Amino acid sequence: MIIKNKDAYKTIKEVAELLNLINPKTGKVSTHTIRFWENEFKQIKPKIFAGKRRYYDNKTIKVLKNIKFLL
């Protein structure tokens, strides 16, 4: 496992693992939940770089944690 700087951008998979968004049947990470929340909540604004990959900063991750808590 690669150890990143705590201020580095994180991929959608890393964020889903932080939020414990794991499908109980398959045991795989559910990244589609985060993409759905992006459509529903305008406060979620990931950085989209080349290749249309989503990268999340600490501020956005905090918003995602709050949304999960409230839901």
C-alpha positions in Angstrom: 0.0 0.0 0.0 1.3 3.4 -0.9 1.4 6.0 1.9 0.4 9.4 0.7 0.8 12.8 2.3 -2.3 13.5 4.3 -3.0 16.7 2.2 -2.7 14.8 -1.1 -5.7 14.3 -3.3 -7.4 11.0 -2.9 -9.0 8.8 -5.6 -12.7 7.9 -5.5 -11.8 4.3 -4.4 -9.7 5.6 -1.5 -12.5 7.9 -0.4 -15.0 5.0 -0.6 -12.7 3.0 1.6 -12.4 5.8 4.1 -16.2 6.1 4.3 -16.5 2.3 4.6 -18.8 2.1 1.5 -18.4 -1.6 0.9 -21.0 -3.8 -0.7 -21.8 -6.4 1.9 -22.6 -9.1 -0.7 -19.5 -8.8 -2.8 -17.1 -7.1 -0.5 -16.1 -4.7 -3.2 -15.9 -0.9 -2.8 -19.1 1.0 -3.9 -17.8 4.0 -5.7 -21.2 4.5 -7.4 -22.6 5.9 -4.1 -20.2 8.8 -4.2 -20.9 9.5 -7.8 -24.7 9.5 -7.0 -24.1 11.9 -4.1 -22.2 14.3 -6.5 -25.4 14.6 -8.5 -27.7 15.1 -5.5 -25.5 17.4 -3.4 -23.9 20.4 -5.1 -21.4 20.9 -2.2 -19.4 17.9 -3.5 -16.9 19.2 -6.1 -14.1 16.8 -6.9 -11.2 17.9 -9.0 -11.4 16.3 -12.4 -8.0 16.0 -14.1 -6.9 14.4 -17.3 -8.7 11.1 -18.1 -11.8 12.3 -16.3 -10.6 10.8 -13.0 -12.1 12.2 -9.8 -9.8 13.4 -7.0 -11.0 14.6 -3.6 -9.3 17.0 -1.2 -9.8 17.0 2.6 -12.5 19.6 2.5 -14.6 17.5 0.1 -14.0 14.4 2.1 -15.2 16.1 5.2 -18.5 17.1 3.3 -18.9 13.5 2.2 -18.4 12.2 5.8 -21.1 14.7 7.0 -23.5 13.6 4.3 -23.0 9.9 5.2 -23.6 10.7 8.8 -26.8 12.6 8.1 -28.2 9.9 5.8 
